[in-house]
Amino acid sequence: MAELLLGQHCGVPDCRQLDFLPFVCDGCSGVFCLQHRSRDAHGCSEVNIRNNSVKPDQHRSYLCSYKDCQAKELLPVLCPYCEKHFCLRHRHQSDHECEKLDTPKPRMAATQQLVKDIIDSKKNEDIKSKKRKGARNSETAAKVALMKLKMHACGDKSLPQAERIYFQVLLPKGNKEKSKPMFFCSKWSIGKVVDYAASLASLKNDNNKSTAQKLRLCHSASGEALPFEHTLEKWLSDEDYPLFNGGNIILEYLDNDVLFIEDTESYLS
């Protein structure tokens, strides 16, 4: 069976990013990614000739379908799975608790349990050496690195300072750029963090295709691929291997049945 082609490439020649929920400009009718959705951002050819006397009204706005959310968007933001309208905050499946969100199959659940057992065993065996080797990921080292990260990190400038979490993101092996400082919202799901990080680093992201390798966010100490549905907040308070604000995190392409990476130290060299 042929795969469904989801998403479209941004119409900006220097971008061409694949966006699974693209925006259609109501001026030039072009298709653009989140970064270039405004007419100013993509240099809309119709911006100077569009009839500004036509004022947008409620018939041209789209109410978010998520529970009690009253947010509206001037452009449609459709989930390709449940085909409902959502605001930018709830456009990802995990953020609006999509009714079409795949649940883990029994075989995958068994695989996840096996991986968990392996990781738990690895934690117990390597805990002493990890504490020595992982000094640069310790809370103290992260606090020192945080000051520098705040000066150079890129991210959504509209996020409240109190919700920003900073990481030195170690990019996939073979990528021209080795790492990139970024910040995210502590309330975001891991899936949303992956999508946003891929956009900032211009990485290929085929996470919507069942047969393709997945771009995963992995713990720089344990190597565990963090579940897409978890939030950053959950991992910042993890008892065994917490993430640290100002620490390292790994982005890597993994096969569907691989849920952790072994040689995490190689990303730091």
Rosetta blueprint (number, residue, H / E / L):
1 M L
2 A L
3 E L
4 L L
5 L L
6 L L
7 G L
8 Q E
9 H E
10 C L
11 G L
12 V L
13 P L
14 D L
15 C L
16 R L
17 Q L
18 L E
19 D E
20 F L
21 L L
22 P L
23 F E
24 V E
25 C L
26 D L
27 G L
28 C L
29 S L
30 G L
31 V E
32 F E
33 C L
34 L L
35 Q L
36 H L
37 R L
38 S L
39 R L
40 D L
41 A L
42 H L
43 G L
44 C L
45 S L
46 E L
47 V L
48 N L
49 I L
50 R L
51 N L
52 N L
53 S L
54 V L
55 K L
56 P L
57 D L
58 Q H
59 H H
60 R H
61 S L
62 Y E
63 L E
64 C L
65 S L
66 Y L
67 K L
68 D L
69 C L
70 Q L
71 A L
72 K E
73 E E
74 L L
75 L L
76 P L
77 V L
78 L E
79 C L
80 P L
81 Y L
82 C L
83 E L
84 K L
85 H E
86 F L
87 C L
88 L H
89 R H
90 H H
91 R L
92 H L
93 Q L
94 S L
95 D L
96 H L
97 E L
98 C L
99 E L
100 K L
101 L L
102 D L
103 T L
104 P L
105 K L
106 P H
107 R H
108 M H
109 A H
110 A H
111 T H
112 Q H
113 Q H
114 L H
115 V H
116 K H
117 D H
118 I H
119 I H
120 D H
121 S H
122 K H
123 K H
124 N H
125 E H
126 D H
127 I H
128 K H
129 S H
130 K H
131 K H
132 R H
133 K H
134 G H
135 A H
136 R H
137 N H
138 S L
139 E H
140 T H
141 A H
142 A H
143 K H
144 V H
145 A H
146 L H
147 M H
148 K H
149 L H
150 K H
151 M H
152 H H
153 A L
154 C E
155 G L
156 D L
157 K L
158 S L
159 L L
160 P L
161 Q H
162 A H
163 E H
164 R E
165 I E
166 Y E
167 F E
168 Q E
169 V E
170 L E
171 L L
172 P L
173 K L
174 G L
175 N L
176 K L
177 E L
178 K L
179 S E
180 K E
181 P E
182 M E
183 F E
184 F E
185 C E
186 S L
187 K L
188 W L
189 S E
190 I H
191 G H
192 K H
193 V H
194 V H
195 D H
196 Y H
197 A H
198 A H
199 S H
200 L H
201 A L
202 S L
203 L L
204 K L
205 N L
206 D L
207 N L
208 N L
209 K L
210 S L
211 T L
212 A L
213 Q L
214 K E
215 L E
216 R E
217 L E
218 C E
219 H E
220 S L
221 A L
222 S L
223 G L
224 E E
225 A E
226 L L
227 P L
228 F L
229 E L
230 H L
231 T E
232 L H
233 E H
234 K H
235 W H
236 L H
237 S L
238 D L
239 E L
240 D L
241 Y L
242 P L
243 L L
244 F L
245 N L
246 G L
247 G L
248 N E
249 I E
250 I E
251 L E
252 E E
253 Y E
254 L E
255 D L
256 N L
257 D L
258 V L
259 L L
260 F E
261 I L
262 E L
263 D L
264 T H
265 E H
266 S H
267 Y H
268 L L
269 S L
